[in-house]
């Protein structure tokens, strides 16, 4: 469903880590570790964006991931810029 409906958006990302593929759901550390492993970079090279649940953002940060709660397009663009540095 994500690939069908959001293909235009997700084309900007190198990979997707989906809970049903990993067999772990947020806030389980395993899903964040899967993102780090799949990215082949330290946690700081992974950007996790969440629309709701500050708990999931905090759990990502606890794993060393750059994690932000979605507030606006501009805020996400800035987070992507900073994460890319």
PDB file of N, CA, C and O in Angstrom, chain B, residues numbered from 101:
ATOM      1  N   UNK B 101       0.826  -1.185   0.000  1.00  0.00           N
ATOM      2  CA  UNK B 101       0.000   0.000   0.000  1.00  0.00           C
ATOM      3  C   UNK B 101       0.874   1.254   0.000  1.00  0.00           C
ATOM      4  O   UNK B 101       0.601   2.203  -0.735  1.00  0.00           O
ATOM      5  N   UNK B 102       1.912   1.258   0.815  1.00  0.00           N
ATOM      6  CA  UNK B 102       2.779   2.432   0.894  1.00  0.00           C
ATOM      7  C   UNK B 102       3.442   2.683  -0.451  1.00  0.00           C
ATOM      8  O   UNK B 102       3.472   3.815  -0.935  1.00  0.00           O
ATOM      9  N   UNK B 103       3.969   1.628  -1.051  1.00  0.00           N
ATOM     10  CA  UNK B 103       4.649   1.782  -2.344  1.00  0.00           C
ATOM     11  C   UNK B 103       3.672   2.219  -3.442  1.00  0.00           C
ATOM     12  O   UNK B 103       4.029   3.024  -4.302  1.00  0.00           O
ATOM     13  N   UNK B 104       2.457   1.698  -3.416  1.00  0.00           N
ATOM     14  CA  UNK B 104       1.454   2.060  -4.425  1.00  0.00           C
ATOM     15  C   UNK B 104       0.974   3.495  -4.267  1.00  0.00           C
ATOM     16  O   UNK B 104       0.876   4.226  -5.252  1.00  0.00           O
ATOM     17  N   UNK B 105       0.676   3.904  -3.049  1.00  0.00           N
ATOM     18  CA  UNK B 105       0.052   5.201  -2.809  1.00  0.00           C
ATOM     19  C   UNK B 105       1.017   6.358  -2.595  1.00  0.00           C
ATOM     20  O   UNK B 105       0.654   7.517  -2.796  1.00  0.00           O
ATOM     21  N   UNK B 106       2.234   6.052  -2.192  1.00  0.00           N
ATOM     22  CA  UNK B 106       3.167   7.117  -1.857  1.00  0.00           C
ATOM     23  C   UNK B 106       4.476   7.028  -2.643  1.00  0.00           C
ATOM     24  O   UNK B 106       5.500   7.560  -2.215  1.00  0.00           O
ATOM     25  N   UNK B 107       4.436   6.363  -3.782  1.00  0.00           N
ATOM     26  CA  UNK B 107       5.639   6.193  -4.594  1.00  0.00           C
ATOM     27  C   UNK B 107       6.336   7.486  -4.939  1.00  0.00           C
ATOM     28  O   UNK B 107       7.565   7.538  -4.957  1.00  0.00           O
ATOM     29  N   UNK B 108       5.578   8.534  -5.212  1.00  0.00           N
ATOM     30  CA  UNK B 108       6.173   9.824  -5.562  1.00  0.00           C
ATOM     31  C   UNK B 108       6.949  10.424  -4.391  1.00  0.00           C
ATOM     32  O   UNK B 108       7.958  11.099  -4.597  1.00  0.00           O
ATOM     33  N   UNK B 109       6.493  10.186  -3.191  1.00  0.00           N
ATOM     34  CA  UNK B 109       7.165  10.709  -2.002  1.00  0.00           C
ATOM     35  C   UNK B 109       8.347   9.829  -1.594  1.00  0.00           C
ATOM     36  O   UNK B 109       9.438  10.335  -1.331  1.00  0.00           O
ATOM     37  N   UNK B 110       8.134   8.524  -1.541  1.00  0.00           N
ATOM     38  CA  UNK B 110       9.187   7.645  -1.025  1.00  0.00           C
ATOM     39  C   UNK B 110      10.358   7.479  -1.985  1.00  0.00           C
ATOM     40  O   UNK B 110      11.389   6.928  -1.598  1.00  0.00           O
ATOM     41  N   UNK B 111      10.227   7.936  -3.210  1.00  0.00           N
ATOM     42  CA  UNK B 111      11.347   7.839  -4.160  1.00  0.00           C
ATOM     43  C   UNK B 111      12.549   8.649  -3.677  1.00  0.00           C
ATOM     44  O   UNK B 111      13.667   8.435  -4.146  1.00  0.00           O
ATOM     45  N   UNK B 112      12.332   9.565  -2.757  1.00  0.00           N
ATOM     46  CA  UNK B 112      13.410  10.394  -2.226  1.00  0.00           C
ATOM     47  C   UNK B 112      14.257   9.665  -1.180  1.00  0.00           C
ATOM     48  O   UNK B 112      15.317  10.156  -0.791  1.00  0.00           O
ATOM     49  N   UNK B 113      13.799   8.510  -0.730  1.00  0.00           N
ATOM     50  CA  UNK B 113      14.485   7.781   0.327  1.00  0.00           C
ATOM     51  C   UNK B 113      15.221   6.579  -0.243  1.00  0.00           C
ATOM     52  O   UNK B 113      14.773   5.969  -1.214  1.00  0.00           O
ATOM     53  N   UNK B 114      16.349   6.243   0.365  1.00  0.00           N
ATOM     54  CA  UNK B 114      17.164   5.120  -0.086  1.00  0.00           C
ATOM     55  C   UNK B 114      16.507   3.780   0.208  1.00  0.00           C
ATOM     56  O   UNK B 114      16.678   2.826  -0.551  1.00  0.00           O
ATOM     57  N   UNK B 115      15.769   3.702   1.285  1.00  0.00           N
ATOM     58  CA  UNK B 115      15.172   2.432   1.697  1.00  0.00           C
ATOM     59  C   UNK B 115      14.015   2.703   2.638  1.00  0.00           C
ATOM     60  O   UNK B 115      13.890   3.795   3.192  1.00  0.00           O
ATOM     61  N   UNK B 116      13.180   1.707   2.812  1.00  0.00           N
ATOM     62  CA  UNK B 116      12.089   1.755   3.783  1.00  0.00           C
ATOM     63  C   UNK B 116      12.264   0.606   4.748  1.00  0.00           C
ATOM     64  O   UNK B 116      12.630  -0.498   4.345  1.00  0.00           O
ATOM     65  N   UNK B 117      12.009   0.851   5.997  1.00  0.00           N
ATOM     66  CA  UNK B 117      12.013  -0.211   6.996  1.00  0.00           C
ATOM     67  C   UNK B 117      10.575  -0.303   7.497  1.00  0.00           C
ATOM     68  O   UNK B 117      10.094   0.575   8.213  1.00  0.00           O
ATOM     69  N   UNK B 118       9.906  -1.371   7.110  1.00  0.00           N
ATOM     70  CA  UNK B 118       8.499  -1.547   7.441  1.00  0.00           C
ATOM     71  C   UNK B 118       8.345  -2.618   8.509  1.00  0.00           C
ATOM     72  O   UNK B 118       8.966  -3.678   8.427  1.00  0.00           O
ATOM     73  N   UNK B 119       7.519  -2.343   9.508  1.00  0.00           N
ATOM     74  CA  UNK B 119       7.404  -3.225  10.660  1.00  0.00           C
ATOM     75  C   UNK B 119       7.045  -4.655  10.281  1.00  0.00           C
ATOM     76  O   UNK B 119       7.591  -5.596  10.858  1.00  0.00           O
ATOM     77  N   UNK B 120       6.148  -4.838   9.335  1.00  0.00           N
ATOM     78  CA  UNK B 120       5.748  -6.201   8.982  1.00  0.00           C
ATOM     79  C   UNK B 120       6.879  -6.964   8.300  1.00  0.00           C
ATOM     80  O   UNK B 120       6.916  -8.193   8.362  1.00  0.00           O
ATOM     81  N   UNK B 121       7.805  -6.253   7.649  1.00  0.00           N
ATOM     82  CA  UNK B 121       8.952  -6.913   7.030  1.00  0.00           C
ATOM     83  C   UNK B 121      10.023  -7.257   8.067  1.00  0.00           C
ATOM     84  O   UNK B 121      10.683  -8.290   7.963  1.00  0.00           O
ATOM     85  N   UNK B 122      10.190  -6.394   9.058  1.00  0.00           N
ATOM     86  CA  UNK B 122      11.210  -6.583  10.083  1.00  0.00           C
ATOM     87  C   UNK B 122      10.737  -7.542  11.170  1.00  0.00           C
ATOM     88  O   UNK B 122      11.546  -8.227  11.796  1.00  0.00           O
ATOM     89  N   UNK B 123       9.433  -7.589  11.391  1.00  0.00           N
ATOM     90  CA  UNK B 123       8.890  -8.423  12.461  1.00  0.00           C
ATOM     91  C   UNK B 123       8.975  -7.765  13.821  1.00  0.00           C
ATOM     92  O   UNK B 123       8.978  -8.444  14.847  1.00  0.00           O
ATOM     93  N   UNK B 124       9.045  -6.448  13.830  1.00  0.00           N
ATOM     94  CA  UNK B 124       9.092  -5.680  15.084  1.00  0.00           C
ATOM     95  C   UNK B 124       8.367  -4.367  14.863  1.00  0.00           C
ATOM     96  O   UNK B 124       8.413  -3.786  13.779  1.00  0.00           O
ATOM     97  N   UNK B 125       7.701  -3.915  15.903  1.00  0.00           N
ATOM     98  CA  UNK B 125       6.965  -2.657  15.813  1.00  0.00           C
ATOM     99  C   UNK B 125       7.546  -1.642  16.774  1.00  0.00           C
ATOM    100  O   UNK B 125       8.103  -2.002  17.811  1.00  0.00           O
ATOM    101  N   UNK B 126       7.415  -0.383  16.429  1.00  0.00           N
ATOM    102  CA  UNK B 126       7.837   0.683  17.322  1.00  0.00           C
ATOM    103  C   UNK B 126       7.022   0.581  18.612  1.00  0.00           C
ATOM    104  O   UNK B 126       5.827   0.295  18.541  1.00  0.00           O
ATOM    105  N   UNK B 127       7.592   0.792  19.738  1.00  0.00           N
ATOM    106  CA  UNK B 127       8.919   1.315  20.043  1.00  0.00           C
ATOM    107  C   UNK B 127       9.977   0.240  20.310  1.00  0.00           C
ATOM    108  O   UNK B 127      10.984   0.531  20.956  1.00  0.00           O
ATOM    109  N   UNK B 128       9.780  -0.980  19.836  1.00  0.00           N
ATOM    110  CA  UNK B 128      10.771  -2.049  20.003  1.00  0.00           C
ATOM    111  C   UNK B 128      12.105  -1.608  19.383  1.00  0.00           C
ATOM    112  O   UNK B 128      12.141  -1.239  18.209  1.00  0.00           O
ATOM    113  N   UNK B 129      13.182  -1.640  20.141  1.00  0.00           N
ATOM    114  CA  UNK B 129      14.485  -1.216  19.605  1.00  0.00           C
ATOM    115  C   UNK B 129      14.887  -1.956  18.325  1.00  0.00           C
ATOM    116  O   UNK B 129      15.673  -1.431  17.536  1.00  0.00           O
ATOM    117  N   UNK B 130      14.366  -3.152  18.108  1.00  0.00           N
ATOM    118  CA  UNK B 130      14.747  -3.947  16.933  1.00  0.00           C
ATOM    119  C   UNK B 130      14.421  -3.234  15.625  1.00  0.00           C
ATOM    120  O   UNK B 130      15.174  -3.356  14.659  1.00  0.00           O
ATOM    121  N   UNK B 131      13.328  -2.501  15.572  1.00  0.00           N
ATOM    122  CA  UNK B 131      12.982  -1.832  14.316  1.00  0.00           C
ATOM    123  C   UNK B 131      13.935  -0.673  14.025  1.00  0.00           C
ATOM    124  O   UNK B 131      14.280  -0.423  12.871  1.00  0.00           O
ATOM    125  N   UNK B 132      14.354   0.022  15.062  1.00  0.00           N
ATOM    126  CA  UNK B 132      15.313   1.109  14.872  1.00  0.00           C
ATOM    127  C   UNK B 132      16.686   0.545  14.505  1.00  0.00           C
ATOM    128  O   UNK B 132      17.387   1.107  13.664  1.00  0.00           O
ATOM    129  N   UNK B 133      17.064  -0.557  15.131  1.00  0.00           N
ATOM    130  CA  UNK B 133      18.333  -1.192  14.804  1.00  0.00           C
ATOM    131  C   UNK B 133      18.324  -1.731  13.374  1.00  0.00           C
ATOM    132  O   UNK B 133      19.355  -1.711  12.701  1.00  0.00           O
ATOM    133  N   UNK B 134      17.180  -2.209  12.907  1.00  0.00           N
ATOM    134  CA  UNK B 134      17.063  -2.662  11.515  1.00  0.00           C
ATOM    135  C   UNK B 134      17.297  -1.499  10.555  1.00  0.00           C
ATOM    136  O   UNK B 134      17.946  -1.668   9.523  1.00  0.00           O
ATOM    137  N   UNK B 135      16.775  -0.327  10.888  1.00  0.00           N
ATOM    138  CA  UNK B 135      16.977   0.859  10.044  1.00  0.00           C
ATOM    139  C   UNK B 135      18.449   1.247   9.997  1.00  0.00           C
ATOM    140  O   UNK B 135      18.973   1.591   8.938  1.00  0.00           O
ATOM    141  N   UNK B 136      19.105   1.190  11.134  1.00  0.00           N
ATOM    142  CA  UNK B 136      20.528   1.515  11.186  1.00  0.00           C
ATOM    143  C   UNK B 136      21.316   0.500  10.363  1.00  0.00           C
ATOM    144  O   UNK B 136      22.178   0.879   9.570  1.00  0.00           O
ATOM    145  N   UNK B 137      21.027  -0.783  10.547  1.00  0.00           N
ATOM    146  CA  UNK B 137      21.745  -1.836   9.821  1.00  0.00           C
ATOM    147  C   UNK B 137      21.515  -1.731   8.320  1.00  0.00           C
ATOM    148  O   UNK B 137      22.454  -1.855   7.534  1.00  0.00           O
ATOM    149  N   UNK B 138      20.282  -1.505   7.928  1.00  0.00           N
ATOM    150  CA  UNK B 138      19.970  -1.422   6.505  1.00  0.00           C
ATOM    151  C   UNK B 138      20.590  -0.199   5.856  1.00  0.00           C
ATOM    152  O   UNK B 138      20.957  -0.220   4.681  1.00  0.00           O
ATOM    153  N   UNK B 139      20.700   0.860   6.630  1.00  0.00           N
ATOM    154  CA  UNK B 139      21.300   2.080   6.109  1.00  0.00           C
ATOM    155  C   UNK B 139      22.810   1.991   5.988  1.00  0.00           C
ATOM    156  O   UNK B 139      23.425   2.736   5.224  1.00  0.00           O
ATOM    157  N   UNK B 140      23.402   1.078   6.743  1.00  0.00           N
ATOM    158  CA  UNK B 140      24.842   0.916   6.688  1.00  0.00           C
ATOM    159  C   UNK B 140      25.612   2.120   7.205  1.00  0.00           C
ATOM    160  O   UNK B 140      26.771   2.331   6.851  1.00  0.00           O
ATOM    161  N   UNK B 141      24.959   2.898   8.040  1.00  0.00           N
ATOM    162  CA  UNK B 141      25.569   4.107   8.606  1.00  0.00           C
ATOM    163  C   UNK B 141      25.299   4.127  10.106  1.00  0.00           C
ATOM    164  O   UNK B 141      24.403   3.428  10.580  1.00  0.00           O
ATOM    165  N   UNK B 142      26.059   4.918  10.857  1.00  0.00           N
ATOM    166  CA  UNK B 142      25.726   5.075  12.283  1.00  0.00           C
ATOM    167  C   UNK B 142      24.310   5.628  12.429  1.00  0.00           C
ATOM    168  O   UNK B 142      23.768   6.220  11.496  1.00  0.00           O
ATOM    169  N   UNK B 143      23.720   5.434  13.596  1.00  0.00           N
ATOM    170  CA  UNK B 143      22.352   5.890  13.836  1.00  0.00           C
ATOM    171  C   UNK B 143      22.094   7.328  13.450  1.00  0.00           C
ATOM    172  O   UNK B 143      20.998   7.660  12.997  1.00  0.00           O
ATOM    173  N   UNK B 144      23.087   8.190  13.620  1.00  0.00           N
ATOM    174  CA  UNK B 144      22.921   9.594  13.277  1.00  0.00           C
ATOM    175  C   UNK B 144      22.719   9.832  11.799  1.00  0.00           C
ATOM    176  O   UNK B 144      22.314  10.923  11.398  1.00  0.00           O
ATOM    177  N   UNK B 145      22.993   8.828  10.978  1.00  0.00           N
ATOM    178  CA  UNK B 145      22.772   8.938   9.538  1.00  0.00           C
ATOM    179  C   UNK B 145      21.380   8.503   9.117  1.00  0.00           C
ATOM    180  O   UNK B 145      21.058   8.509   7.929  1.00  0.00           O
ATOM    181  N   UNK B 146      20.556   8.127  10.084  1.00  0.00           N
ATOM    182  CA  UNK B 146      19.190   7.682   9.824  1.00  0.00           C
ATOM    183  C   UNK B 146      18.247   8.757  10.350  1.00  0.00           C
ATOM    184  O   UNK B 146      18.384   9.216  11.484  1.00  0.00           O
ATOM    185  N   UNK B 147      17.294   9.152   9.521  1.00  0.00           N
ATOM    186  CA  UNK B 147      16.299  10.133   9.939  1.00  0.00           C
ATOM    187  C   UNK B 147      14.950   9.441  10.070  1.00  0.00           C
ATOM    188  O   UNK B 147      14.447   8.857   9.110  1.00  0.00           O
ATOM    189  N   UNK B 148      14.370   9.509  11.256  1.00  0.00           N
ATOM    190  CA  UNK B 148      13.065   8.924  11.540  1.00  0.00           C
ATOM    191  C   UNK B 148      12.081  10.056  11.738  1.00  0.00           C
ATOM    192  O   UNK B 148      12.291  10.929  12.580  1.00  0.00           O
ATOM    193  N   UNK B 149      11.001  10.045  10.960  1.00  0.00           N
ATOM    194  CA  UNK B 149       9.977  11.088  11.034  1.00  0.00           C
ATOM    195  C   UNK B 149       8.677  10.423  11.472  1.00  0.00           C
ATOM    196  O   UNK B 149       8.256   9.418  10.900  1.00  0.00           O
ATOM    197  N   UNK B 150       8.062  10.984  12.472  1.00  0.00           N
ATOM    198  CA  UNK B 150       6.817  10.427  12.993  1.00  0.00           C
ATOM    199  C   UNK B 150       5.779  11.528  13.110  1.00  0.00           C
ATOM    200  O   UNK B 150       6.081  12.620  13.592  1.00  0.00           O
ATOM    201  N   UNK B 151       4.551  11.249  12.672  1.00  0.00           N
ATOM    202  CA  UNK B 151       3.496  12.256  12.747  1.00  0.00           C
ATOM    203  C   UNK B 151       2.878  12.329  14.135  1.00  0.00           C
ATOM    204  O   UNK B 151       2.474  13.402  14.584  1.00  0.00           O
ATOM    205  N   UNK B 152       2.804  11.198  14.809  1.00  0.00           N
ATOM    206  CA  UNK B 152       2.229  11.173  16.155  1.00  0.00           C
ATOM    207  C   UNK B 152       3.137  10.338  17.048  1.00  0.00           C
ATOM    208  O   UNK B 152       4.080   9.715  16.561  1.00  0.00           O
ATOM    209  N   UNK B 153       2.874  10.319  18.291  1.00  0.00           N
ATOM    210  CA  UNK B 153       3.554   9.505  19.294  1.00  0.00           C
ATOM    211  C   UNK B 153       4.986   9.944  19.566  1.00  0.00           C
ATOM    212  O   UNK B 153       5.940   9.471  18.948  1.00  0.00           O
ATOM    213  N   UNK B 154       5.094  10.841  20.491  1.00  0.00           N
ATOM    214  CA  UNK B 154       6.423  11.285  20.930  1.00  0.00           C
ATOM    215  C   UNK B 154       7.223  10.127  21.514  1.00  0.00           C
ATOM    216  O   UNK B 154       8.453  10.152  21.519  1.00  0.00           O
ATOM    217  N   UNK B 155       6.510   9.105  22.009  1.00  0.00           N
ATOM    218  CA  UNK B 155       7.180   7.919  22.557  1.00  0.00           C
ATOM    219  C   UNK B 155       8.050   7.258  21.486  1.00  0.00           C
ATOM    220  O   UNK B 155       9.162   6.820  21.785  1.00  0.00           O
ATOM    221  N   UNK B 156       7.566   7.180  20.253  1.00  0.00           N
ATOM    222  CA  UNK B 156       8.322   6.539  19.173  1.00  0.00           C
ATOM    223  C   UNK B 156       9.530   7.388  18.781  1.00  0.00           C
ATOM    224  O   UNK B 156      10.598   6.857  18.475  1.00  0.00           O
ATOM    225  N   UNK B 157       9.355   8.698  18.791  1.00  0.00           N
ATOM    226  CA  UNK B 157      10.476   9.599  18.490  1.00  0.00           C
ATOM    227  C   UNK B 157      11.544   9.433  19.569  1.00  0.00           C
ATOM    228  O   UNK B 157      12.731   9.336  19.258  1.00  0.00           O
ATOM    229  N   UNK B 158      11.132   9.400  20.821  1.00  0.00           N
ATOM    230  CA  UNK B 158      12.082   9.226  21.927  1.00  0.00           C
ATOM    231  C   UNK B 158      12.781   7.874  21.838  1.00  0.00           C
ATOM    232  O   UNK B 158      13.975   7.776  22.118  1.00  0.00           O
ATOM    233  N   UNK B 159      12.048   6.833  21.450  1.00  0.00           N
ATOM    234  CA  UNK B 159      12.644   5.502  21.327  1.00  0.00           C
ATOM    235  C   UNK B 159      13.691   5.484  20.213  1.00  0.00           C
ATOM    236  O   UNK B 159      14.737   4.853  20.363  1.00  0.00           O
ATOM    237  N   UNK B 160      13.427   6.158  19.118  1.00  0.00           N
ATOM    238  CA  UNK B 160      14.409   6.260  18.040  1.00  0.00           C
ATOM    239  C   UNK B 160      15.654   6.997  18.493  1.00  0.00           C
ATOM    240  O   UNK B 160      16.775   6.571  18.213  1.00  0.00           O
ATOM    241  N   UNK B 161      15.458   8.088  19.185  1.00  0.00           N
ATOM    242  CA  UNK B 161      16.599   8.859  19.700  1.00  0.00           C
ATOM    243  C   UNK B 161      17.426   8.026  20.672  1.00  0.00           C
ATOM    244  O   UNK B 161      18.652   8.132  20.700  1.00  0.00           O
ATOM    245  N   UNK B 162      16.751   7.193  21.471  1.00  0.00           N
ATOM    246  CA  UNK B 162      17.463   6.333  22.423  1.00  0.00           C
ATOM    247  C   UNK B 162      18.379   5.344  21.703  1.00  0.00           C
ATOM    248  O   UNK B 162      19.351   4.859  22.283  1.00  0.00           O
ATOM    249  N   UNK B 163      18.073   5.050  20.454  1.00  0.00           N
ATOM    250  CA  UNK B 163      18.906   4.145  19.651  1.00  0.00           C
ATOM    251  C   UNK B 163      19.962   4.909  18.854  1.00  0.00           C
ATOM    252  O   UNK B 163      20.716   4.310  18.087  1.00  0.00           O
ATOM    253  N   UNK B 164      20.018   6.223  19.033  1.00  0.00           N
ATOM    254  CA  UNK B 164      21.024   7.034  18.348  1.00  0.00           C
ATOM    255  C   UNK B 164      20.588   7.575  17.005  1.00  0.00           C
ATOM    256  O   UNK B 164      21.408   8.096  16.249  1.00  0.00           O
ATOM    257  N   UNK B 165      19.312   7.459  16.699  1.00  0.00           N
ATOM    258  CA  UNK B 165      18.767   7.918  15.418  1.00  0.00           C
ATOM    259  C   UNK B 165      18.349   9.385  15.527  1.00  0.00           C
ATOM    260  O   UNK B 165      17.858   9.822  16.567  1.00  0.00           O
ATOM    261  N   UNK B 166      18.549  10.142  14.443  1.00  0.00           N
ATOM    262  CA  UNK B 166      17.973  11.482  14.355  1.00  0.00           C
ATOM    263  C   UNK B 166      16.470  11.287  14.184  1.00  0.00           C
ATOM    264  O   UNK B 166      16.032  10.744  13.170  1.00  0.00           O
ATOM    265  N   UNK B 167      15.691  11.711  15.141  1.00  0.00           N
ATOM    266  CA  UNK B 167      14.245  11.498  15.101  1.00  0.00           C
ATOM    267  C   UNK B 167      13.533  12.814  15.363  1.00  0.00           C
ATOM    268  O   UNK B 167      13.906  13.567  16.262  1.00  0.00           O
ATOM    269  N   UNK B 168      12.503  13.084  14.568  1.00  0.00           N
ATOM    270  CA  UNK B 168      11.719  14.305  14.725  1.00  0.00           C
ATOM    271  C   UNK B 168      10.237  13.982  14.631  1.00  0.00           C
ATOM    272  O   UNK B 168       9.829  13.031  13.964  1.00  0.00           O
ATOM    273  N   UNK B 169       9.452  14.786  15.309  1.00  0.00           N
ATOM    274  CA  UNK B 169       8.007  14.680  15.190  1.00  0.00           C
ATOM    275  C   UNK B 169       7.560  15.672  14.133  1.00  0.00           C
ATOM    276  O   UNK B 169       7.906  16.852  14.195  1.00  0.00           O
ATOM    277  N   UNK B 170       6.800  15.201  13.172  1.00  0.00           N
ATOM    278  CA  UNK B 170       6.361  16.037  12.055  1.00  0.00           C
ATOM    279  C   UNK B 170       5.505  17.194  12.545  1.00  0.00           C
ATOM    280  O   UNK B 170       4.537  17.008  13.283  1.00  0.00           O
ATOM    281  N   UNK B 171       5.886  18.400  12.116  1.00  0.00           N
ATOM    282  CA  UNK B 171       5.092  19.594  12.414  1.00  0.00           C
ATOM    283  C   UNK B 171       4.717  20.336  11.138  1.00  0.00           C
ATOM    284  O   UNK B 171       3.610  20.859  11.012  1.00  0.00           O
ATOM    285  N   UNK B 172       5.662  20.376  10.187  1.00  0.00           N
ATOM    286  CA  UNK B 172       5.402  21.068   8.928  1.00  0.00           C
ATOM    287  C   UNK B 172       6.393  20.602   7.872  1.00  0.00           C
ATOM    288  O   UNK B 172       7.417  19.999   8.191  1.00  0.00           O
ATOM    289  N   UNK B 173       6.084  20.882   6.627  1.00  0.00           N
ATOM    290  CA  UNK B 173       6.992  20.536   5.531  1.00  0.00           C
ATOM    291  C   UNK B 173       8.341  21.227   5.713  1.00  0.00           C
ATOM    292  O   UNK B 173       9.391  20.619   5.508  1.00  0.00           O
ATOM    293  N   UNK B 174       8.304  22.471   6.089  1.00  0.00           N
ATOM    294  CA  UNK B 174       9.531  23.235   6.273  1.00  0.00           C
ATOM    295  C   UNK B 174      10.409  22.627   7.376  1.00  0.00           C
ATOM    296  O   UNK B 174      11.628  22.535   7.239  1.00  0.00           O
ATOM    297  N   UNK B 175       9.772  22.223   8.451  1.00  0.00           N
ATOM    298  CA  UNK B 175      10.496  21.614   9.557  1.00  0.00           C
ATOM    299  C   UNK B 175      11.167  20.314   9.103  1.00  0.00           C
ATOM    300  O   UNK B 175      12.309  20.057   9.484  1.00  0.00           O
ATOM    301  N   UNK B 176      10.496  19.503   8.310  1.00  0.00           N
ATOM    302  CA  UNK B 176      11.067  18.245   7.820  1.00  0.00           C
ATOM    303  C   UNK B 176      12.194  18.529   6.838  1.00  0.00           C
ATOM    304  O   UNK B 176      13.225  17.858   6.873  1.00  0.00           O
ATOM    305  N   UNK B 177      12.016  19.506   5.970  1.00  0.00           N
ATOM    306  CA  UNK B 177      13.093  19.866   5.041  1.00  0.00           C
ATOM    307  C   UNK B 177      14.344  20.289   5.806  1.00  0.00           C
ATOM    308  O   UNK B 177      15.459  19.926   5.432  1.00  0.00           O
ATOM    309  N   UNK B 178      14.157  21.052   6.869  1.00  0.00           N
ATOM    310  CA  UNK B 178      15.290  21.474   7.693  1.00  0.00           C
ATOM    311  C   UNK B 178      15.920  20.265   8.385  1.00  0.00           C
ATOM    312  O   UNK B 178      17.145  20.153   8.436  1.00  0.00           O
ATOM    313  N   UNK B 179      15.103  19.367   8.913  1.00  0.00           N
ATOM    314  CA  UNK B 179      15.628  18.168   9.566  1.00  0.00           C
ATOM    315  C   UNK B 179      16.419  17.314   8.579  1.00  0.00           C
ATOM    316  O   UNK B 179      17.453  16.751   8.939  1.00  0.00           O
ATOM    317  N   UNK B 180      15.948  17.214   7.349  1.00  0.00           N
ATOM    318  CA  UNK B 180      16.661  16.452   6.334  1.00  0.00           C
ATOM    319  C   UNK B 180      17.981  17.130   5.978  1.00  0.00           C
ATOM    320  O   UNK B 180      18.990  16.458   5.764  1.00  0.00           O
ATOM    321  N   UNK B 181      17.973  18.441   5.916  1.00  0.00           N
ATOM    322  CA  UNK B 181      19.191  19.185   5.626  1.00  0.00           C
ATOM    323  C   UNK B 181      20.233  18.978   6.727  1.00  0.00           C
ATOM    324  O   UNK B 181      21.403  18.719   6.447  1.00  0.00           O
ATOM    325  N   UNK B 182      19.796  19.096   7.969  1.00  0.00           N
ATOM    326  CA  UNK B 182      20.689  18.928   9.114  1.00  0.00           C
ATOM    327  C   UNK B 182      21.182  17.490   9.206  1.00  0.00           C
ATOM    328  O   UNK B 182      22.359  17.248   9.474  1.00  0.00           O
ATOM    329  N   UNK B 183      20.274  16.530   8.980  1.00  0.00           N
ATOM    330  CA  UNK B 183      20.644  15.119   9.055  1.00  0.00           C
ATOM    331  C   UNK B 183      21.642  14.749   7.971  1.00  0.00           C
ATOM    332  O   UNK B 183      22.462  13.850   8.160  1.00  0.00           O
ATOM    333  N   UNK B 184      21.578  15.435   6.839  1.00  0.00           N
ATOM    334  CA  UNK B 184      22.471  15.147   5.726  1.00  0.00           C
ATOM    335  C   UNK B 184      23.870  15.697   5.906  1.00  0.00           C
ATOM    336  O   UNK B 184      24.780  15.319   5.168  1.00  0.00           O
ATOM    337  N   UNK B 185      24.065  16.591   6.883  1.00  0.00           N
ATOM    338  CA  UNK B 185      25.391  17.205   7.116  1.00  0.00           C
ATOM    339  C   UNK B 185      26.362  16.226   7.729  1.00  0.00           C
ATOM    340  O   UNK B 185      27.513  16.578   7.988  1.00  0.00           O
TER     341      UNK B 185
END
